[in-house]
Amino acid sequence: MKKINFKKFSLLLCMIACMLTFTACTDQISTDDVKLSVKMNELTDAQESIKKWSVGIITYLDKTSDEDIKQDATAALGLGDVDGNLYIVNSENGMNAATVEFYNSWIKSRSELGSLVSIDKGTIQLSKDTGTLCSVTVVATYDKRQCTFEFVFDDDYNLTSGAINPTYTTSEKLGKAALNTVIGIGTVFVVLIFISFIISLFKYVNVIADKLSGTKASKEDSASSVDNAIAQIVTKEENEADDLELIAVITAAIAASEGTSSDGLVVRSIRKRR
């Protein structure tokens, strides 16, 4: 009896060990981890060049006039074409839509910043998104304020987006918030006044409708009056014709009764006796 229990116990231990072995064998390497590792290796090799490009583009924008920036963008000149340095960023295209948008943003923001004083620091972060390699953040100090530049690069080292974020003081932020509030409330009131004006015109719509309907009714009344007048004239003419016939008959009867001619008789009036 004891031997049988021991055998059963040994068999149970063997089954548990086999299950643990199978579980360990089914573990697989994640493809996401492999892709992330490949990205990390690429970024390690390219991060210095990407940081150099980020600093170079900020320096180029500061020392180049708006007109020259527009001409370079129109000619599709990349950063390497204008400063003579070699970059892996945008190495094939030199210029793309994202770079042009970034240039336009700079032209709009330039007056708020002033001249470049120093480029303080830059950080680079690996991206886990498919097709995106990394994002770079660079902080620069200008005459008027600090500014943070943000760049995003794809797996082919092309710029996909660029942002310029000036740093505003608390009073400036409050001033902008107040201005936005005034503009928003003012817009609402203008719209409400316009709606009220439109509603106030509705009474004139009713007046115009009444005038139009009254004109139509007066025209109908005029036409009806004309018809009535014509009918009365026709009736009067018919009555006069009947009276003439009656006068002729009476005249002939009187002449016959008197034995005279009707030529000498004159009928003054005819009255109907009750």
Phi and psi restraints in degrees (value plus and minus 20) as a CYANA .aco file:
   2 LYS   PHI     -88.5   -48.5
   2 LYS   PSI     -56.9   -16.9
   3 LYS   PHI     -84.5   -44.5
   3 LYS   PSI     -60.3   -20.3
   4 ILE   PHI     -83.6   -43.6
   4 ILE   PSI     -63.0   -23.0
   5 ASN   PHI     -83.9   -43.9
   5 ASN   PSI     -57.8   -17.8
   6 PHE   PHI     -85.9   -45.9
   6 PHE   PSI     -60.7   -20.7
   7 LYS   PHI     -84.4   -44.4
   7 LYS   PSI     -62.1   -22.1
   8 LYS   PHI     -82.8   -42.8
   8 LYS   PSI     -60.4   -20.4
   9 PHE   PHI     -86.2   -46.2
   9 PHE   PSI     -60.3   -20.3
  10 SER   PHI     -85.9   -45.9
  10 SER   PSI     -59.7   -19.7
  11 LEU   PHI     -85.0   -45.0
  11 LEU   PSI     -58.5   -18.5
  12 LEU   PHI     -84.1   -44.1
  12 LEU   PSI     -61.6   -21.6
  13 LEU   PHI     -83.7   -43.7
  13 LEU   PSI     -58.7   -18.7
  14 CYS   PHI     -85.5   -45.5
  14 CYS   PSI     -59.8   -19.8
  15 MET   PHI     -85.0   -45.0
  15 MET   PSI     -62.0   -22.0
  16 ILE   PHI     -83.3   -43.3
  16 ILE   PSI     -61.5   -21.5
  17 ALA   PHI     -84.0   -44.0
  17 ALA   PSI     -60.4   -20.4
  18 CYS   PHI     -84.9   -44.9
  18 CYS   PSI     -60.3   -20.3
  19 MET   PHI     -83.4   -43.4
  19 MET   PSI     -62.4   -22.4
  20 LEU   PHI     -84.1   -44.1
  20 LEU   PSI     -56.3   -16.3
  21 THR   PHI     -86.9   -46.9
  21 THR   PSI     -64.6   -24.6
  22 PHE   PHI     -82.6   -42.6
  22 PHE   PSI     -59.6   -19.6
  23 THR   PHI     -82.3   -42.3
  23 THR   PSI     -62.1   -22.1
  24 ALA   PHI     -85.9   -45.9
  24 ALA   PSI     -53.6   -13.6
  25 CYS   PHI     -92.7   -52.7
  25 CYS   PSI     -46.1    -6.1
  26 THR   PHI    -101.3   -61.3
  26 THR   PSI     -28.4    11.6
  27 ASP   PHI     -84.2   -44.2
  27 ASP   PSI     111.3   151.3
  28 GLN   PHI    -139.7   -99.7
  28 GLN   PSI     136.6   176.6
  29 ILE   PHI     -99.9   -59.9
  29 ILE   PSI     110.2   150.2
  30 SER   PHI     -94.1   -54.1
  30 SER   PSI     110.9   150.9
  31 THR   PHI     -87.0   -47.0
  31 THR   PSI     -51.6   -11.6
  32 ASP   PHI     -83.6   -43.6
  32 ASP   PSI     -59.7   -19.7
  33 ASP   PHI     -84.9   -44.9
  33 ASP   PSI     -57.7   -17.7
  34 VAL   PHI     -85.9   -45.9
  34 VAL   PSI     -66.3   -26.3
  35 LYS   PHI     -81.4   -41.4
  35 LYS   PSI     -61.1   -21.1
  36 LEU   PHI     -85.3   -45.3
  36 LEU   PSI     -57.2   -17.2
  37 SER   PHI     -86.5   -46.5
  37 SER   PSI     -59.3   -19.3
  38 VAL   PHI     -84.1   -44.1
  38 VAL   PSI     -63.4   -23.4
  39 LYS   PHI     -79.9   -39.9
  39 LYS   PSI     -62.1   -22.1
  40 MET   PHI     -82.5   -42.5
  40 MET   PSI     -61.1   -21.1
  41 ASN   PHI     -85.2   -45.2
  41 ASN   PSI     -61.0   -21.0
  42 GLU   PHI     -83.9   -43.9
  42 GLU   PSI     -61.9   -21.9
  43 LEU   PHI     -87.9   -47.9
  43 LEU   PSI     -55.2   -15.2
  44 THR   PHI     -81.1   -41.1
  44 THR   PSI     -59.2   -19.2
  45 ASP   PHI     -95.9   -55.9
  45 ASP   PSI     -48.2    -8.2
  46 ALA   PHI    -128.0   -88.0
  46 ALA   PSI     -27.1    12.9
  47 GLN   PHI     -84.8   -44.8
  47 GLN   PSI     -54.0   -14.0
  48 GLU   PHI     -87.1   -47.1
  48 GLU   PSI     -60.3   -20.3
  49 SER   PHI     -87.6   -47.6
  49 SER   PSI     -57.5   -17.5
  50 ILE   PHI     -86.0   -46.0
  50 ILE   PSI     -62.7   -22.7
  51 LYS   PHI     -84.1   -44.1
  51 LYS   PSI     -60.0   -20.0
  52 LYS   PHI     -83.3   -43.3
  52 LYS   PSI     -61.2   -21.2
  53 TRP   PHI     -83.7   -43.7
  53 TRP   PSI     -61.1   -21.1
  54 SER   PHI     -82.8   -42.8
  54 SER   PSI     -63.0   -23.0
  55 VAL   PHI     -88.4   -48.4
  55 VAL   PSI     -58.9   -18.9
  56 GLY   PHI     -84.8   -44.8
  56 GLY   PSI     -59.3   -19.3
  57 ILE   PHI     -88.5   -48.5
  57 ILE   PSI     -55.7   -15.7
  58 ILE   PHI     -87.5   -47.5
  58 ILE   PSI     -62.1   -22.1
  59 THR   PHI     -85.0   -45.0
  59 THR   PSI     -62.1   -22.1
  60 TYR   PHI     -82.0   -42.0
  60 TYR   PSI     -64.8   -24.8
  61 LEU   PHI     -84.0   -44.0
  61 LEU   PSI     -55.8   -15.8
  62 ASP   PHI     -89.9   -49.9
  62 ASP   PSI     -60.0   -20.0
  63 LYS   PHI    -112.7   -72.7
  63 LYS   PSI     -22.0    18.0
  64 THR   PHI    -129.6   -89.6
  64 THR   PSI     115.6   155.6
  65 SER   PHI     -91.2   -51.2
  65 SER   PSI     142.3   182.3
  66 ASP   PHI     -80.6   -40.6
  66 ASP   PSI     -59.3   -19.3
  67 GLU   PHI     -85.5   -45.5
  67 GLU   PSI     -61.3   -21.3
  68 ASP   PHI     -88.0   -48.0
  68 ASP   PSI     -55.5   -15.5
  69 ILE   PHI     -82.6   -42.6
  69 ILE   PSI     -63.8   -23.8
  70 LYS   PHI     -83.3   -43.3
  70 LYS   PSI     -59.7   -19.7
  71 GLN   PHI     -86.6   -46.6
  71 GLN   PSI     -61.2   -21.2
  72 ASP   PHI     -84.1   -44.1
  72 ASP   PSI     -60.0   -20.0
  73 ALA   PHI     -87.3   -47.3
  73 ALA   PSI     -59.7   -19.7
  74 THR   PHI     -84.4   -44.4
  74 THR   PSI     -56.3   -16.3
  75 ALA   PHI    -102.1   -62.1
  75 ALA   PSI     -19.9    20.1
  76 ALA   PHI      39.2    79.2
  76 ALA   PSI      21.0    61.0
  77 LEU   PHI    -108.7   -68.7
  77 LEU   PSI     107.1   147.1
  78 GLY   PHI    -101.0   -61.0
  78 GLY   PSI     157.4   197.4
  79 LEU   PHI     -83.2   -43.2
  79 LEU   PSI     -58.8   -18.8
  80 GLY   PHI     -83.8   -43.8
  80 GLY   PSI     -48.8    -8.8
  81 ASP   PHI     -91.8   -51.8
  81 ASP   PSI     -48.5    -8.5
  82 VAL   PHI    -118.5   -78.5
  82 VAL   PSI     -41.3    -1.3
  83 ASP   PHI    -138.0   -98.0
  83 ASP   PSI     -22.6    17.4
  84 GLY   PHI      58.3    98.3
  84 GLY   PSI     -18.4    21.6
  85 ASN   PHI    -108.7   -68.7
  85 ASN   PSI     141.7   181.7
  86 LEU   PHI    -120.8   -80.8
  86 LEU   PSI     110.7   150.7
  87 TYR   PHI    -153.7  -113.7
  87 TYR   PSI     126.8   166.8
  88 ILE   PHI    -104.5   -64.5
  88 ILE   PSI     -35.1     4.9
  89 VAL   PHI     -95.5   -55.5
  89 VAL   PSI     107.7   147.7
  90 ASN   PHI      32.8    72.8
  90 ASN   PSI      15.8    55.8
  91 SER   PHI     -88.6   -48.6
  91 SER   PSI     -51.0   -11.0
  92 GLU   PHI    -109.0   -69.0
  92 GLU   PSI     -66.4   -26.4
  93 ASN   PHI    -105.3   -65.3
  93 ASN   PSI     -55.5   -15.5
  94 GLY   PHI      58.4    98.4
  94 GLY   PSI     -63.9   -23.9
  95 MET   PHI    -165.4  -125.4
  95 MET   PSI     117.1   157.1
  96 ASN   PHI    -158.8  -118.8
  96 ASN   PSI    -199.5  -159.5
  97 ALA   PHI     -80.9   -40.9
  97 ALA   PSI     -58.5   -18.5
  98 ALA   PHI     -84.0   -44.0
  98 ALA   PSI     -57.8   -17.8
  99 THR   PHI     -86.6   -46.6
  99 THR   PSI     -61.8   -21.8
 100 VAL   PHI     -82.5   -42.5
 100 VAL   PSI     -63.4   -23.4
 101 GLU   PHI     -81.8   -41.8
 101 GLU   PSI     -59.0   -19.0
 102 PHE   PHI     -85.2   -45.2
 102 PHE   PSI     -60.3   -20.3
 103 TYR   PHI     -81.0   -41.0
 103 TYR   PSI     -64.6   -24.6
 104 ASN   PHI     -82.4   -42.4
 104 ASN   PSI     -59.7   -19.7
 105 SER   PHI     -83.1   -43.1
 105 SER   PSI     -59.3   -19.3
 106 TRP   PHI     -84.4   -44.4
 106 TRP   PSI     -62.8   -22.8
 107 ILE   PHI     -80.3   -40.3
 107 ILE   PSI     -55.8   -15.8
 108 LYS   PHI     -94.0   -54.0
 108 LYS   PSI     -52.1   -12.1
 109 SER   PHI    -114.6   -74.6
 109 SER   PSI     -30.7     9.3
 110 ARG   PHI     -78.0   -38.0
 110 ARG   PSI     -62.7   -22.7
 111 SER   PHI     -85.4   -45.4
 111 SER   PSI     -45.2    -5.2
 112 GLU   PHI     -99.3   -59.3
 112 GLU   PSI     -36.1     3.9
 113 LEU   PHI    -122.7   -82.7
 113 LEU   PSI     -63.1   -23.1
 114 GLY   PHI      70.1   110.1
 114 GLY   PSI    -174.4  -134.4
 115 SER   PHI    -107.3   -67.3
 115 SER   PSI     130.6   170.6
 116 LEU   PHI     -91.8   -51.8
 116 LEU   PSI     110.3   150.3
 117 VAL   PHI    -120.2   -80.2
 117 VAL   PSI     -70.1   -30.1
 118 SER   PHI    -181.4  -141.4
 118 SER   PSI     134.5   174.5
 119 ILE   PHI    -124.1   -84.1
 119 ILE   PSI      91.7   131.7
 120 ASP   PHI     -99.9   -59.9
 120 ASP   PSI     -74.5   -34.5
 121 LYS   PHI    -178.3  -138.3
 121 LYS   PSI     139.1   179.1
 122 GLY   PHI    -162.2  -122.2
 122 GLY   PSI     119.3   159.3
 123 THR   PHI    -146.6  -106.6
 123 THR   PSI     127.4   167.4
 124 ILE   PHI    -144.9  -104.9
 124 ILE   PSI     117.0   157.0
 125 GLN   PHI    -151.5  -111.5
 125 GLN   PSI     111.1   151.1
 126 LEU   PHI     -89.3   -49.3
 126 LEU   PSI     120.2   160.2
 127 SER   PHI    -123.0   -83.0
 127 SER   PSI     118.9   158.9
 128 LYS   PHI    -111.7   -71.7
 128 LYS   PSI     -25.9    14.1
 129 ASP   PHI     -94.5   -54.5
 129 ASP   PSI     123.4   163.4
 130 THR   PHI     -86.6   -46.6
 130 THR   PSI     111.6   151.6
 131 GLY   PHI      67.6   107.6
 131 GLY   PSI     -31.9     8.1
 132 THR   PHI    -131.8   -91.8
 132 THR   PSI     106.8   146.8
 133 LEU   PHI    -105.1   -65.1
 133 LEU   PSI     -73.9   -33.9
 134 CYS   PHI    -181.9  -141.9
 134 CYS   PSI     151.0   191.0
 135 SER   PHI    -147.9  -107.9
 135 SER   PSI     122.8   162.8
 136 VAL   PHI    -142.4  -102.4
 136 VAL   PSI     114.2   154.2
 137 THR   PHI    -138.8   -98.8
 137 THR   PSI     105.8   145.8
 138 VAL   PHI    -146.1  -106.1
 138 VAL   PSI     109.0   149.0
 139 VAL   PHI    -123.6   -83.6
 139 VAL   PSI     107.3   147.3
 140 ALA   PHI    -148.9  -108.9
 140 ALA   PSI     129.2   169.2
 141 THR   PHI    -128.5   -88.5
 141 THR   PSI     112.3   152.3
 142 TYR   PHI    -139.7   -99.7
 142 TYR   PSI     156.5   196.5
 143 ASP   PHI     -78.0   -38.0
 143 ASP   PSI     -61.8   -21.8
 144 LYS   PHI    -114.3   -74.3
 144 LYS   PSI     -51.2   -11.2
 145 ARG   PHI    -188.9  -148.9
 145 ARG   PSI     150.5   190.5
 146 GLN   PHI    -103.8   -63.8
 146 GLN   PSI     140.7   180.7
 147 CYS   PHI    -167.5  -127.5
 147 CYS   PSI     121.5   161.5
 148 THR   PHI    -131.1   -91.1
 148 THR   PSI     104.8   144.8
 149 PHE   PHI    -122.0   -82.0
 149 PHE   PSI     117.2   157.2
 150 GLU   PHI    -145.9  -105.9
 150 GLU   PSI     107.0   147.0
 151 PHE   PHI    -144.1  -104.1
 151 PHE   PSI     122.4   162.4
 152 VAL   PHI    -145.2  -105.2
 152 VAL   PSI     111.9   151.9
 153 PHE   PHI    -140.8  -100.8
 153 PHE   PSI     125.8   165.8
 154 ASP   PHI    -109.7   -69.7
 154 ASP   PSI    -195.2  -155.2
 155 ASP   PHI     -88.3   -48.3
 155 ASP   PSI     -36.5     3.5
 156 ASP   PHI    -118.4   -78.4
 156 ASP   PSI      -6.2    33.8
 157 TYR   PHI      44.5    84.5
 157 TYR   PSI      13.3    53.3
 158 ASN   PHI    -124.5   -84.5
 158 ASN   PSI     122.9   162.9
 159 LEU   PHI     -90.6   -50.6
 159 LEU   PSI     105.3   145.3
 160 THR   PHI    -123.8   -83.8
 160 THR   PSI     -43.2    -3.2
 161 SER   PHI    -184.1  -144.1
 161 SER   PSI     130.0   170.0
 162 GLY   PHI    -161.0  -121.0
 162 GLY   PSI     118.1   158.1
 163 ALA   PHI    -150.8  -110.8
 163 ALA   PSI     124.9   164.9
 164 ILE   PHI    -138.8   -98.8
 164 ILE   PSI      97.6   137.6
 165 ASN   PHI    -143.0  -103.0
 165 ASN   PSI      71.7   111.7
 166 PRO   PHI     -84.7   -44.7
 166 PRO   PSI     129.9   169.9
 167 THR   PHI    -116.8   -76.8
 167 THR   PSI     100.6   140.6
 168 TYR   PHI    -125.6   -85.6
 168 TYR   PSI     130.0   170.0
 169 THR   PHI     -94.4   -54.4
 169 THR   PSI     148.7   188.7
 170 THR   PHI     -83.4   -43.4
 170 THR   PSI     -60.8   -20.8
 171 SER   PHI     -84.8   -44.8
 171 SER   PSI     -58.2   -18.2
 172 GLU   PHI     -86.4   -46.4
 172 GLU   PSI     -60.7   -20.7
 173 LYS   PHI     -83.5   -43.5
 173 LYS   PSI     -62.6   -22.6
 174 LEU   PHI     -85.1   -45.1
 174 LEU   PSI     -59.0   -19.0
 175 GLY   PHI     -82.7   -42.7
 175 GLY   PSI     -63.8   -23.8
 176 LYS   PHI     -85.7   -45.7
 176 LYS   PSI     -58.9   -18.9
 177 ALA   PHI     -84.0   -44.0
 177 ALA   PSI     -61.6   -21.6
 178 ALA   PHI     -84.8   -44.8
 178 ALA   PSI     -61.3   -21.3
 179 LEU   PHI     -83.0   -43.0
 179 LEU   PSI     -63.2   -23.2
 180 ASN   PHI     -82.9   -42.9
 180 ASN   PSI     -58.0   -18.0
 181 THR   PHI     -84.9   -44.9
 181 THR   PSI     -65.2   -25.2
 182 VAL   PHI     -81.7   -41.7
 182 VAL   PSI     -64.4   -24.4
 183 ILE   PHI     -82.8   -42.8
 183 ILE   PSI     -62.5   -22.5
 184 GLY   PHI     -83.6   -43.6
 184 GLY   PSI     -68.3   -28.3
 185 ILE   PHI     -85.4   -45.4
 185 ILE   PSI     -60.8   -20.8
 186 GLY   PHI     -81.0   -41.0
 186 GLY   PSI     -60.8   -20.8
 187 THR   PHI     -82.5   -42.5
 187 THR   PSI     -61.9   -21.9
 188 VAL   PHI     -81.8   -41.8
 188 VAL   PSI     -64.9   -24.9
 189 PHE   PHI     -85.7   -45.7
 189 PHE   PSI     -59.5   -19.5
 190 VAL   PHI     -81.4   -41.4
 190 VAL   PSI     -63.6   -23.6
 191 VAL   PHI     -84.1   -44.1
 191 VAL   PSI     -61.8   -21.8
 192 LEU   PHI     -84.0   -44.0
 192 LEU   PSI     -61.4   -21.4
 193 ILE   PHI     -83.3   -43.3
 193 ILE   PSI     -61.3   -21.3
 194 PHE   PHI     -83.3   -43.3
 194 PHE   PSI     -61.6   -21.6
 195 ILE   PHI     -84.2   -44.2
 195 ILE   PSI     -61.1   -21.1
 196 SER   PHI     -82.3   -42.3
 196 SER   PSI     -60.1   -20.1
 197 PHE   PHI     -82.7   -42.7
 197 PHE   PSI     -62.1   -22.1
 198 ILE   PHI     -83.1   -43.1
 198 ILE   PSI     -62.4   -22.4
 199 ILE   PHI     -84.9   -44.9
 199 ILE   PSI     -57.5   -17.5
 200 SER   PHI     -85.1   -45.1
 200 SER   PSI     -41.4    -1.4
 201 LEU   PHI     -99.7   -59.7
 201 LEU   PSI     -31.1     8.9
 202 PHE   PHI     -81.6   -41.6
 202 PHE   PSI     -54.2   -14.2
 203 LYS   PHI     -84.2   -44.2
 203 LYS   PSI     -54.6   -14.6
 204 TYR   PHI     -89.6   -49.6
 204 TYR   PSI     -48.8    -8.8
 205 VAL   PHI     -83.9   -43.9
 205 VAL   PSI     -63.3   -23.3
 206 ASN   PHI     -84.8   -44.8
 206 ASN   PSI     -60.3   -20.3
 207 VAL   PHI     -83.3   -43.3
 207 VAL   PSI     -64.3   -24.3
 208 ILE   PHI     -83.2   -43.2
 208 ILE   PSI     -60.0   -20.0
 209 ALA   PHI     -84.0   -44.0
 209 ALA   PSI     -61.1   -21.1
 210 ASP   PHI     -84.8   -44.8
 210 ASP   PSI     -59.7   -19.7
 211 LYS   PHI     -84.1   -44.1
 211 LYS   PSI     -63.2   -23.2
 212 LEU   PHI     -82.8   -42.8
 212 LEU   PSI     -62.9   -22.9
 213 SER   PHI     -88.0   -48.0
 213 SER   PSI     -56.8   -16.8
 214 GLY   PHI     -86.4   -46.4
 214 GLY   PSI     -60.6   -20.6
 215 THR   PHI     -82.4   -42.4
 215 THR   PSI     -61.4   -21.4
 216 LYS   PHI     -84.0   -44.0
 216 LYS   PSI     -61.3   -21.3
 217 ALA   PHI     -86.5   -46.5
 217 ALA   PSI     -59.6   -19.6
 218 SER   PHI     -85.6   -45.6
 218 SER   PSI     -57.5   -17.5
 219 LYS   PHI     -84.2   -44.2
 219 LYS   PSI     -60.4   -20.4
 220 GLU   PHI     -85.4   -45.4
 220 GLU   PSI     -59.4   -19.4
 221 ASP   PHI     -85.2   -45.2
 221 ASP   PSI     -60.6   -20.6
 222 SER   PHI     -82.2   -42.2
 222 SER   PSI     -63.6   -23.6
 223 ALA   PHI     -83.7   -43.7
 223 ALA   PSI     -58.8   -18.8
 224 SER   PHI     -86.6   -46.6
 224 SER   PSI     -58.9   -18.9
 225 SER   PHI     -83.8   -43.8
 225 SER   PSI     -62.4   -22.4
 226 VAL   PHI     -81.5   -41.5
 226 VAL   PSI     -62.7   -22.7
 227 ASP   PHI     -82.0   -42.0
 227 ASP   PSI     -61.3   -21.3
 228 ASN   PHI     -85.1   -45.1
 228 ASN   PSI     -61.7   -21.7
 229 ALA   PHI     -82.7   -42.7
 229 ALA   PSI     -63.7   -23.7
 230 ILE   PHI     -82.2   -42.2
 230 ILE   PSI     -60.2   -20.2
 231 ALA   PHI     -84.9   -44.9
 231 ALA   PSI     -60.2   -20.2
 232 GLN   PHI     -86.0   -46.0
 232 GLN   PSI     -60.2   -20.2
 233 ILE   PHI     -82.9   -42.9
 233 ILE   PSI     -64.5   -24.5
 234 VAL   PHI     -81.6   -41.6
 234 VAL   PSI     -61.9   -21.9
 235 THR   PHI     -84.9   -44.9
 235 THR   PSI     -60.7   -20.7
 236 LYS   PHI     -84.7   -44.7
 236 LYS   PSI     -62.5   -22.5
 237 GLU   PHI     -83.2   -43.2
 237 GLU   PSI     -59.7   -19.7
 238 GLU   PHI     -84.0   -44.0
 238 GLU   PSI     -61.7   -21.7
 239 ASN   PHI     -84.4   -44.4
 239 ASN   PSI     -61.1   -21.1
 240 GLU   PHI     -83.9   -43.9
 240 GLU   PSI     -58.1   -18.1
 241 ALA   PHI     -83.8   -43.8
 241 ALA   PSI     -60.5   -20.5
 242 ASP   PHI     -83.8   -43.8
 242 ASP   PSI     -60.3   -20.3
 243 ASP   PHI     -84.5   -44.5
 243 ASP   PSI     -60.5   -20.5
 244 LEU   PHI     -82.6   -42.6
 244 LEU   PSI     -60.7   -20.7
 245 GLU   PHI     -84.2   -44.2
 245 GLU   PSI     -59.8   -19.8
 246 LEU   PHI     -86.2   -46.2
 246 LEU   PSI     -61.7   -21.7
 247 ILE   PHI     -81.3   -41.3
 247 ILE   PSI     -62.1   -22.1
 248 ALA   PHI     -82.7   -42.7
 248 ALA   PSI     -60.3   -20.3
 249 VAL   PHI     -87.0   -47.0
 249 VAL   PSI     -64.2   -24.2
 250 ILE   PHI     -85.6   -45.6
 250 ILE   PSI     -62.1   -22.1
 251 THR   PHI     -80.4   -40.4
 251 THR   PSI     -63.9   -23.9
 252 ALA   PHI     -83.9   -43.9
 252 ALA   PSI     -58.0   -18.0
 253 ALA   PHI     -86.4   -46.4
 253 ALA   PSI     -62.3   -22.3
 254 ILE   PHI     -84.6   -44.6
 254 ILE   PSI     -63.1   -23.1
 255 ALA   PHI     -83.2   -43.2
 255 ALA   PSI     -58.1   -18.1
 256 ALA   PHI     -87.0   -47.0
 256 ALA   PSI     -59.5   -19.5
 257 SER   PHI     -91.0   -51.0
 257 SER   PSI     -50.5   -10.5
 258 GLU   PHI    -109.6   -69.6
 258 GLU   PSI     -33.7     6.3
 259 GLY   PHI      52.5    92.5
 259 GLY   PSI       9.1    49.1
 260 THR   PHI    -141.4  -101.4
 260 THR   PSI     158.6   198.6
 261 SER   PHI    -107.1   -67.1
 261 SER   PSI     131.6   171.6
 262 SER   PHI     -99.5   -59.5
 262 SER   PSI     -25.1    14.9
 263 ASP   PHI     -89.5   -49.5
 263 ASP   PSI     -50.8   -10.8
 264 GLY   PHI    -107.6   -67.6
 264 GLY   PSI     -24.6    15.4
 265 LEU   PHI    -108.6   -68.6
 265 LEU   PSI     117.3   157.3
 266 VAL   PHI    -146.7  -106.7
 266 VAL   PSI     101.4   141.4
 267 VAL   PHI    -112.5   -72.5
 267 VAL   PSI      95.8   135.8
 268 ARG   PHI    -101.4   -61.4
 268 ARG   PSI     -64.4   -24.4
 269 SER   PHI    -178.5  -138.5
 269 SER   PSI     140.4   180.4
 270 ILE   PHI    -146.6  -106.6
 270 ILE   PSI     102.4   142.4
 271 ARG   PHI    -139.8   -99.8
 271 ARG   PSI     115.6   155.6
 272 LYS   PHI    -106.6   -66.6
 272 LYS   PSI     105.9   145.9
 273 ARG   PHI    -107.5   -67.5
 273 ARG   PSI     118.9   158.9
